[in-house]
Structure formats: C-alpha cells, structure tokens
C-alpha cells in the first residue's frame, strides 16, 4: 500500500525557525539509532514520531532529512525515511573501519583516561553484568553505548568522537542482534580487558580488546542479517 505523502521529507524553502526547532528531535533520533533502539528496515513514521516527541511534523521531517544526509536513513519514494537494510559487505566494511578508528580511540584513551572515567566505566560494567545475570535487556544496549563512548571521549580527540558516532549511526540498528537470550552479555569479557588495559595505561591491549569486541559483534550482526535478509519494520 502506498503511504500518505505527508511522511515525505521537507521541501527546500520551508521556514528557518521551524527548521531550527528540529534539533532536540534530531538528537533523540540519532541516539536511538546508535543505541540500537530501532530495527533495520523500520519506517520512520512522521506522525508517530511527532506524538512521541511532542512536536509538530515539520521538526521531525527536518531531523529525518539530516539523518538521510548522514547516511543513517534512506529516503524511499512514497514511503519516506527508513532505516536501511545493510548488505553483508557493508557490515563487514563497517567492522573494518570501526576496528581501525575505535581501536585507535581506545589506544589513545589509555594515555589520558581519568580516575573518574574509570569509575564510571566500572559502574556501567557492573550494571551490564547484572542484566546478564537476570536475562533482562531493557537498558543493556544503552549502557553498552555509554561504556564505549566514555572510552572514546577519554581519547581527548574532539574530531575522532563525531567520526565514531557516524559509524554507530549505521551499525547501531544491527545491535538488536545482541539483545537475545543467546547473545546478551557477549562482549562483557572484552570490556573487562578494556578496563584492565586502561588502568595499566596499555594502549595496544586496549585497542586489541575493543577490536575483538567489534569483530565478535559483527559476526552476530551478519548472521542476523542472513537469517532475515528482508527485515522490515512496522508501518
């Protein structure tokens, strides 16, 4: 069924004041993508998002337009913005680039991480371990997101973190593969290795631990894609 054109993206020339009001919606959607709160193939329904964020349709459309421009969403004729279904080659390329860039961030972090940041990382790790024990995944991916970006911000590179965020915008929806009973908690052992490496100031060990986790997660993402190649979200 062809969807209502009201879910399309905004035309050039719409009011600048309305465009500026999209920033909170944009940031909320951006974080939802990076945390894995949306599914591959899911349609970004303007009406639903407007109700969810308590705003009019125009700020939502501007937010979606920005995310399309960043490659986080696709814009399909008559169907509006959707979370792309990546190919296996795309996921493997993401793995390769993430290992290089996020591994470097972890290596740099080992030289500049603070005691306060290490305490925060240990708190997040303890929360994730508790979720693993109970089998409940409600906040697991959010804590995992916070863990990684606490490490990456500790690298003290203002240019590097936005680059990593762009990669997570593309990979994030596939993190849903890590919510299942079989996969929940996978990667926590490498978190322990990251924590140990950061505490010792061992950049190469931190790099190896982060790249090991990314590679392991990518394997589950690819298998999830192959098991459901035509994934589609609710309309």
PyMOL commands that set and color helices and strands:
alter all, ss='L'
color gray80, all
select helices_A, chain A and resi 5-7+16-20+23-35+46-53+57-69+88-112+115-134+140-153+158-178+188-200+203-227
alter helices_A, ss='H'
color red, helices_A
select strands_A, chain A and resi 73-76+80-83
alter strands_A, ss='S'
color yellow, strands_A
deselect
rebuild
show_as cartoon
